[in-house]
Amino acid sequence: MSDKHTFEPAVLERLEQLRDKYAAMGQDLVSYLDGLLYADFPTYWDYISLDTLLSLQNPVTPFPDEEIFIVYHQTTELYFKLALHELAQLHQSSNPSGSEMLERVQRINRYFQVLVDSFDVMVDGLDRGQFLKFRMSLLPSSGFQSVQYRMVELACTSMDQLVHVELRAPRKGHGFEDVESMFDELYWRRGATELASGKPTLTLKQFETKYRNQIVAFAEERFHSNLRKKWHDLPESDRSPELKDALRSLDELVNVHWPLSHYRSAVRHLQKDPVDIAATGGTNWQQYLPPRFQQVIFFPELWNSEEQAEWGRKWVMTHIGHK
């Protein structure tokens, strides 16, 4: 056993490795050891900025359940950030293997599965009376304005799969130079039109003023490196059944289960037979949320024509009962 005046061999080995590391950068190891000596031990609350995180909920009404609404949407954005983190790794990899792609896609699927499974917080976890009151103080803001969700879509598939369904065939095989003009054809823009006039809502105008240039730049960046393109570039031998299943699951989670979770919440809180209550910002949720209308499919080559024609219908019949 060593006494207090000697170091274990493992400690000496680490010191030598640190000396070499800092010497290679022209740095003095002793100075860094001084910094370590004087530094405080890290704490959980400082590491995750807990106090800041818990201070970010700022309700604008006195209704208690508004805080639930805020926290859930903030949590959603953090999961979107995690999904984009995984997609960024694939974007930065020039030739990802099928196994690497599978690992990343499975991670994204877990994130979206958590979001889908947790949406009962919005369906059953809000007092409907409170929601219908505090939501009027949120106008014209809307979850429609989540730029991270738009970035997830653009990072997953080619842009021709995100334009209005009737424009997809003409846009198939579009070039890089077409990306900016295709922004005005993106499917979700029709979901932010005024119910009466069909004109763009203030919700859409605000969103595009803030994010249009960012979205176009992101779409151009991912033109050659979106997930669908990475899938097509894989050798056939690397396209395992497990990866195909994972990509199909991603398609369903993002383009069926997630929007229909919102649809179920809208039906619960906003539909009032025979008159439907408009969503915040006047967005046309009845036409925008159901996947059978938008038919957004990231990987159409992985679905047969019958599956595409019935896109989202089974979920609606199971969870809502509407035809």
C-alpha positions in Angstrom: 0.0 0.0 0.0 1.3 3.4 -0.9 1.7 6.2 1.7 0.6 9.8 1.4 3.9 10.8 -0.3 3.6 8.5 -3.3 1.1 8.1 -6.1 -0.4 4.9 -7.4 1.0 3.9 -10.8 -2.4 4.6 -12.5 -2.3 8.2 -11.2 1.2 8.8 -12.5 0.2 7.3 -15.8 -2.7 9.8 -16.1 -0.5 12.7 -15.1 2.0 11.7 -17.9 -0.9 11.5 -20.4 -2.2 14.9 -19.3 1.3 16.4 -19.6 1.7 15.1 -23.1 -1.8 16.3 -24.0 -1.2 19.9 -22.9 2.3 20.0 -24.1 1.1 19.2 -27.6 -1.1 22.3 -27.4 1.7 24.4 -25.9 -0.1 24.5 -22.6 1.3 24.2 -19.0 -0.1 21.2 -17.1 0.5 22.8 -13.7 -1.7 25.8 -14.6 -4.6 23.4 -15.4 -4.0 21.4 -12.3 -4.2 24.7 -10.3 -7.6 25.4 -12.0 -8.8 21.9 -11.0 -7.5 22.5 -7.4 -9.5 25.7 -7.0 -12.6 24.7 -8.9 -15.8 23.8 -7.0 -17.4 20.4 -7.3 -20.2 20.4 -9.9 -23.8 20.1 -8.8 -26.8 18.5 -10.5 -28.8 21.8 -10.4 -26.0 23.9 -11.9 -25.1 21.3 -14.6 -28.6 21.2 -16.0 -29.4 24.9 -15.1 -32.3 23.7 -13.1 -33.2 27.1 -11.6 -33.2 28.7 -15.0 -35.2 25.8 -16.5 -37.9 26.0 -13.8 -38.2 29.8 -14.3 -39.1 29.6 -18.0 -42.8 29.0 -17.4 -44.6 32.4 -17.7 -48.4 32.0 -17.8 -50.3 35.0 -19.1 -53.6 34.1 -17.3 -54.5 33.0 -13.8 -55.7 29.6 -14.9 -53.6 26.9 -13.2 -53.6 24.5 -16.1 -51.9 26.9 -18.4 -48.7 25.9 -16.7 -49.3 22.3 -17.8 -49.8 23.5 -21.3 -46.5 25.5 -21.3 -44.4 22.8 -19.7 -45.7 20.1 -22.1 -44.8 22.3 -25.2 -41.4 23.1 -23.8 -40.8 19.4 -23.2 -41.9 18.7 -26.8 -39.4 21.2 -28.2 -36.6 19.5 -26.2 -37.4 16.1 -27.8 -37.4 17.8 -31.2 -34.0 19.1 -30.4 -32.8 15.5 -29.6 -34.3 14.2 -32.8 -32.4 17.0 -34.8 -29.3 16.1 -32.9 -29.4 12.5 -34.2 -30.3 13.7 -37.7 -27.3 16.1 -37.6 -25.0 13.2 -36.9 -26.2 11.5 -40.1 -26.0 14.8 -42.0 -22.3 15.2 -41.0 -21.4 11.6 -41.8 -20.4 11.4 -45.5 -21.1 7.7 -45.8 -23.0 6.4 -42.8 -23.4 2.6 -42.7 -26.7 0.9 -42.4 -26.0 0.0 -38.8 -25.2 3.6 -37.9 -28.3 4.8 -39.6 -30.4 2.2 -37.8 -29.0 3.3 -34.4 -29.8 6.9 -35.1 -33.3 6.2 -36.5 -34.1 4.0 -33.5 -33.1 6.8 -31.2 -35.4 9.3 -33.0 -38.2 6.8 -32.9 -37.8 6.5 -29.1 -38.1 10.3 -28.8 -41.2 10.5 -30.9 -42.7 7.4 -29.2 -42.3 9.2 -25.9 -44.1 12.3 -27.3 -46.9 10.3 -28.7 -47.4 8.2 -25.5 -47.3 11.4 -23.4 -49.9 13.3 -25.4 -52.6 12.3 -23.0 -51.3 15.2 -20.9 -52.9 17.4 -23.5 -55.9 15.2 -24.1 -57.0 14.3 -20.6 -54.6 16.3 -18.4 -56.1 19.7 -19.1 -59.3 21.1 -17.7 -61.3 21.8 -20.8 -63.1 24.8 -19.3 -59.8 26.4 -18.3 -58.2 25.5 -21.7 -61.0 27.1 -23.7 -60.5 30.3 -21.7 -56.7 30.7 -21.4 -56.2 29.7 -25.1 -57.8 33.0 -26.1 -55.0 34.9 -24.4 -52.4 33.1 -26.6 -53.7 34.3 -29.9 -52.2 34.3 -32.5 -49.4 32.0 -31.3 -49.8 28.3 -32.2 -47.9 25.0 -32.0 -48.0 25.4 -35.8 -45.1 27.8 -35.3 -42.6 25.1 -34.2 -39.7 25.6 -36.5 -37.9 22.6 -35.1 -40.7 20.3 -36.3 -40.3 21.8 -39.8 -36.6 21.1 -39.6 -37.2 17.5 -38.6 -39.4 17.1 -41.7 -36.8 18.7 -44.0 -34.0 16.6 -42.4 -35.9 13.4 -42.9 -37.0 13.5 -46.5 -36.6 15.2 -49.9 -38.6 18.4 -50.3 -40.8 17.1 -53.1 -42.5 14.9 -50.3 -43.4 18.0 -48.3 -45.1 20.1 -51.0 -48.9 19.9 -51.5 -49.9 16.4 -52.4 -51.0 17.4 -55.9 -47.6 19.0 -56.7 -45.5 16.1 -55.6 -45.4 14.3 -59.0 -44.4 17.5 -60.9 -41.7 18.3 -58.3 -40.2 14.8 -58.3 -36.5 15.0 -59.1 -36.4 18.7 -58.4 -33.0 20.4 -58.3 -31.2 22.4 -55.7 -32.1 25.6 -57.5 -35.8 24.8 -57.0 -35.7 24.7 -53.2 -36.4 28.4 -52.5 -39.4 28.5 -54.8 -40.8 25.3 -53.3 -41.1 26.9 -49.9 -44.4 28.5 -51.0 -45.7 25.0 -52.0 -45.0 23.4 -48.6 -48.1 21.4 -47.4 -48.3 23.0 -44.0 -48.8 26.5 -45.3 -52.4 25.7 -46.2 -53.0 24.7 -42.6 -52.5 28.3 -41.5 -55.1 30.0 -43.7 -58.2 31.9 -42.4 -61.2 29.7 -42.3 -63.5 32.3 -43.9 -61.3 34.0 -46.5 -58.5 31.5 -47.2 -55.9 34.2 -46.7 -52.7 33.6 -44.7 -53.3 34.0 -40.9 -51.3 36.3 -38.7 -49.9 33.0 -37.3 -48.4 32.2 -40.6 -47.2 35.7 -41.3 -45.4 35.9 -38.0 -43.8 32.5 -38.5 -42.5 33.2 -42.0 -41.2 36.7 -41.0 -39.1 35.0 -38.4 -38.1 31.7 -40.0 -38.6 31.7 -43.7 -34.9 32.4 -44.5 -33.7 29.9 -41.9 -36.0 27.2 -43.3 -34.9 27.8 -46.9 -31.2 27.7 -45.8 -31.8 24.5 -43.8 -33.6 22.9 -46.8 -30.7 23.8 -49.1 -28.2 22.4 -46.6 -30.1 19.1 -46.4 -30.8 18.8 -50.1 -27.9 16.3 -50.6 -28.0 14.8 -47.1 -31.5 14.3 -45.8 -32.3 10.9 -44.4 -34.1 9.7 -47.4 -31.1 10.6 -49.6 -28.8 8.8 -47.2 -31.1 5.7 -47.4 -31.0 5.8 -51.2 -27.2 6.1 -51.2 -26.8 2.9 -49.1 -25.7 -0.2 -50.9 -28.5 -2.7 -51.3 -26.6 -5.1 -49.0 -26.7 -2.5 -46.2 -30.5 -2.0 -46.4 -31.4 -4.5 -43.7 -35.0 -5.4 -42.9 -34.5 -3.9 -39.4 -33.5 -0.5 -41.0 -36.5 -0.6 -43.3 -38.8 -1.4 -40.4 -37.2 1.5 -38.4 -37.8 3.9 -41.3 -41.4 2.8 -41.6 -41.8 3.3 -37.9 -40.3 6.8 -38.1 -42.8 7.6 -41.0 -45.7 6.5 -38.9 -44.6 8.2 -35.7 -43.9 11.6 -37.2 -46.5 11.7 -39.9 -49.4 9.7 -38.5 -49.3 9.2 -34.7 -47.9 12.6 -33.8 -50.3 14.8 -35.8 -53.2 12.5 -34.9 -52.4 12.9 -31.3 -53.0 16.6 -31.8 -56.1 15.9 -33.8 -57.5 13.8 -30.9 -56.8 16.7 -28.6 -58.5 19.1 -31.0 -61.5 16.9 -31.2 -61.7 16.6 -27.5 -61.3 20.3 -26.7 -62.2 22.3 -29.9 -64.9 20.3 -31.7 -68.4 21.4 -30.6 -71.1 19.8 -32.8 -72.3 21.2 -35.0 -69.9 24.1 -34.9 -66.1 23.5 -34.7 -64.1 26.0 -32.6 -61.2 27.4 -34.5 -57.7 26.6 -33.3 -55.5 29.4 -32.0 -54.4 31.6 -34.8 -57.4 30.5 -36.8 -55.5 27.5 -38.2 -57.7 25.1 -40.1 -57.0 22.0 -37.9 -59.8 19.9 -39.4 -58.0 20.0 -42.8 -54.4 20.4 -41.6 -54.0 17.7 -39.0 -55.5 14.5 -40.5 -52.7 12.6 -42.4 -55.2 11.3 -44.9 -55.5 14.8 -46.3 -51.9 15.8 -46.3 -50.5 12.3 -47.0 -47.0 13.3 -45.9 -44.8 10.2 -46.3 -41.0 10.5 -45.9 -40.2 7.2 -47.5 -42.9 6.4 -50.1 -40.8 3.6 -51.6 -41.3 1.7 -48.4 -45.1 1.7 -48.6 -47.3 0.0 -51.2 -50.1 1.9 -52.9 -52.8 0.5 -50.7 -50.9 1.6 -47.5 -50.4 5.1 -49.0 -54.1 5.4 -49.9 -55.1 4.4 -46.4 -52.5 6.7 -44.7 -53.6 7.4 -41.2 -57.2 6.1 -41.5 -56.6 3.1 -39.3 -55.4 5.3 -36.4 -58.4 7.6 -36.7 -60.8 4.6 -36.7 -59.1 3.1 -33.7 -58.7 6.2 -31.5 -61.5 8.5 -32.6 -64.0 6.5 -34.6 -64.4 8.9 -37.5 -64.4 7.7 -41.0 
